[in-house]
Every structure is written in structure tokens, then in C-alpha cells.
Amino acid sequence: MSSTDEILVLTTGGTFDKIYFDAKSSFEVGHSVVGDLLAQAVVKKAFVINELLRKDSLELTAADRTQIRDIIVNSAHDKIVITHGTDTMTDTGRVLADIPHKTIVLTGALSPARFAETDAMFNLGMAFAAAQTCAPGVYITMNGTVFDALQVAKDRSRNAFIAT
């Protein structure tokens, strides 16, 4: 079981941490802004950040997901927030679904956190709240909703996550 009350935050990249250089250029996943967002929100709940990966979620491999899983399984933390790209967030959720005694919340952003208009801060806040209040299991927080990670899909036509 957990030996700490702090939240473990794993960052994996995705739109949350994307940097666009201009309208015609491609992007790169930069240094995570999660710590900055939590500081701006004046979060007082103890947390530790592990900047694990800097990848678009379409580039995540089975080995990457195994690495995420192993870190969670071997961690003393029982409350985990994972920032993740939205395209394959549900795939990672399925890989983590059978981990017992831990509350794992994946979240992401549909526009980069560095943009003035972004859902990143709100989604991160929801993930922190869900990690503290939900029963052990795996969840996704997007679009103002906490979803069971095994019963949600990204609907690209609506640019939203929907329960399945």
C-alpha cells in the first residue's frame, strides 16, 4: 500500500505539452508545463512530478505503456495523475485497468497548455480532484467529466470524449 499521501504525476507528452513554432510548422513535445500550471493554480496538495516521456500519444509503444505500468505498480503512491495525448489515452487506460488499490487518472488537452485558450488547466484540476475522491480504479478526465477508462472513447467529429 501507499506510504505517501502525495499525488504522483507522470507526464508523457501529448498535446498538453506541445510547442508550435508557427502556423506552418510542425510541432514538438516540449518540457512539461504541469508544474507551472499547478503553481499558477496555487495547488497545496503535495505532489511529485516524473517527466517520463515527451511523445505524441500516436508514437507511444507497447514498451512505453509497460514502462508507465511498471512505474505505477512499483510506486508507493496510490494516487496517480497521468498527462497523456488524447488519441491513445484509452489504450493506456486499458493497460493499467487491472492494477489494484490505486486511483489512476489520465487527462490531456485538446489544445496545448501553452495556448491562451486551452482546456489543459481545467482537465488537470479535474484529474487532481478525481485522484483524491474516486475509488481505486482507472479514470479519464476530459470535457468536464470523469469517465471510467474502460467505458469511454474519443469522438473526433465532436472533439470530445464520450461514454461508451
Phi, psi and omega per residue, in radians:
M1 nan 3.116 -3.051
S2 -1.269 2.446 3.027
S3 -1.906 0.146 -3.114
T4 -2.506 2.588 3.113
D5 -1.682 -0.059 -3.118
E6 -1.356 2.785 3.114
I7 -1.598 2.289 3.027
L8 -1.541 2.167 3.100
V9 -1.917 2.088 3.062
L10 -1.849 2.193 3.089
T11 -1.833 2.379 -3.119
T12 -2.115 -0.090 -3.136
G13 1.913 -2.266 -3.117
G14 1.328 -3.038 -3.111
T15 -1.005 -0.556 3.123
F16 -0.798 -0.776 -3.037
D17 -1.954 0.314 -3.136
K18 -1.260 2.570 3.058
I19 -2.127 2.188 3.035
Y20 -1.883 2.335 -3.066
F21 -1.555 -0.586 3.006
D22 -2.861 3.060 -3.012
A23 -1.124 -0.422 -3.087
K24 -1.787 -0.076 -3.081
S25 -1.617 2.879 3.013
S26 -1.393 -3.129 -3.100
F27 -1.947 2.958 2.887
E28 -2.412 2.708 3.079
V29 -1.560 2.085 -3.064
G30 -1.695 -2.989 3.059
H31 -0.955 2.439 -3.104
S32 -1.116 2.435 3.097
V33 -1.747 0.120 -3.072
V34 -1.006 -0.805 3.130
G35 -1.041 -0.713 3.102
D36 -1.112 -0.753 3.140
L37 -1.117 -0.725 3.134
L38 -1.176 -0.605 3.072
A39 -1.184 -0.761 3.110
Q40 -1.061 -0.604 -3.128
A41 -1.436 -0.015 3.137
V42 0.970 0.788 3.127
V43 -1.221 2.188 3.141
K44 -1.801 -0.224 3.081
K45 -1.137 2.318 -3.127
A46 -1.123 2.411 3.108
F47 -2.635 2.800 3.026
V48 -2.346 2.407 -3.098
I49 -1.884 2.310 3.016
N50 -2.044 1.813 3.108
E51 -1.365 1.579 -2.950
L52 -1.391 -0.918 -3.065
L53 -2.348 2.813 3.030
R54 -2.301 1.240 -3.055
K55 -2.315 2.592 2.872
D56 -1.152 2.502 -3.051
S57 -1.132 -0.407 3.081
L58 -1.197 -0.288 3.115
E59 -1.643 -0.120 -3.139
L60 -1.162 2.430 -3.123
T61 -1.890 2.978 3.051
A62 -1.035 -0.636 3.112
A63 -1.131 -0.675 3.090
D64 -1.087 -0.777 -3.136
R65 -1.156 -0.640 3.070
T66 -1.125 -0.693 3.099
Q67 -1.084 -0.785 3.097
I68 -1.033 -0.840 -3.130
R69 -1.044 -0.821 -3.109
D70 -1.069 -0.717 3.121
I71 -1.073 -0.766 -3.130
I72 -1.159 -0.829 -3.124
V73 -1.038 -0.693 -3.071
N74 -1.563 -0.019 -3.114
S75 -1.462 2.575 3.030
A76 -1.327 -0.226 -3.127
H77 -1.328 2.412 3.048
D78 -1.941 0.062 3.053
K79 -2.169 2.031 -3.051
I80 -2.260 2.334 3.007
V81 -2.018 2.321 3.136
I82 -2.141 2.118 2.980
T83 -1.519 2.335 -2.900
H84 -2.652 2.598 3.004
G85 -1.121 2.544 -3.013
T86 -1.353 -0.393 -3.056
D87 -1.144 -0.588 -3.114
T88 -2.201 0.349 3.130
M89 -0.995 -0.704 -3.123
T90 -1.183 -0.546 3.080
D91 -1.097 -0.791 3.118
T92 -1.150 -0.690 3.086
G93 -0.976 -0.735 3.120
R94 -1.127 -0.641 3.133
V95 -1.147 -0.522 -3.071
L96 -1.656 -0.120 -2.920
A97 -1.051 -0.484 -3.068
D98 -1.732 0.237 3.091
I99 -1.355 2.084 -3.084
P100 -1.452 2.767 2.949
H101 1.141 0.284 -3.139
K102 -2.302 2.515 3.040
T103 -1.785 1.987 -3.045
I104 -2.042 2.185 -3.104
V105 -2.199 2.077 3.061
L106 -1.668 2.465 3.070
T107 -2.582 2.858 -3.139
G108 -2.717 -2.764 -3.136
A109 -2.546 2.533 3.070
L110 -1.569 -0.230 2.959
S111 -2.438 2.563 -3.039
P112 -0.979 2.537 3.124
A113 -1.073 -0.424 -3.140
R114 -1.326 -0.206 3.115
F115 -1.376 2.629 3.120
A116 -1.118 -0.696 3.101
E117 -1.864 1.830 -3.094
T118 -2.535 2.676 3.055
D119 -1.632 0.009 -3.028
A120 -1.028 -0.888 -3.086
M121 -1.061 -0.806 -3.122
F122 -1.093 -0.806 -3.130
N123 -1.102 -0.689 3.108
L124 -1.124 -0.749 3.091
G125 -1.060 -0.759 3.100
M126 -1.090 -0.688 -3.137
A127 -1.111 -0.715 3.109
F128 -1.105 -0.743 3.119
A129 -1.133 -0.783 -3.129
A130 -1.111 -0.689 3.138
A131 -1.060 -0.545 -3.112
Q132 -1.537 -0.360 -3.004
T133 -2.051 -0.366 -3.115
C134 -1.430 2.674 3.046
A135 -1.163 2.796 3.063
P136 -0.901 2.431 -3.103
G137 2.708 -2.994 -3.128
V138 -2.106 2.260 -3.047
Y139 -2.285 2.799 2.995
I140 -2.200 2.244 3.061
T141 -1.937 1.991 3.099
M142 -2.633 2.625 3.025
N143 0.981 0.618 3.090
G144 1.310 0.303 -3.078
T145 -2.336 2.534 2.993
V146 -1.767 2.069 -3.114
F147 -1.892 2.576 2.872
D148 -1.170 2.214 -3.048
A149 -1.096 -0.339 3.133
L150 -1.626 -0.032 -3.090
Q151 -2.299 0.845 -3.116
V152 -2.623 2.654 3.071
A153 -2.511 2.687 3.035
K154 -1.518 2.165 3.086
D155 -1.751 1.752 -3.069
R156 -1.124 -0.549 -3.126
S157 -1.171 -0.505 3.118
R158 -1.747 -0.140 -3.051
N159 0.933 0.844 -3.082
A160 -2.705 2.798 3.016
F161 -1.613 2.489 -3.130
I162 -2.329 2.579 3.073
A163 -1.198 2.512 3.117
T164 -1.983 nan nan
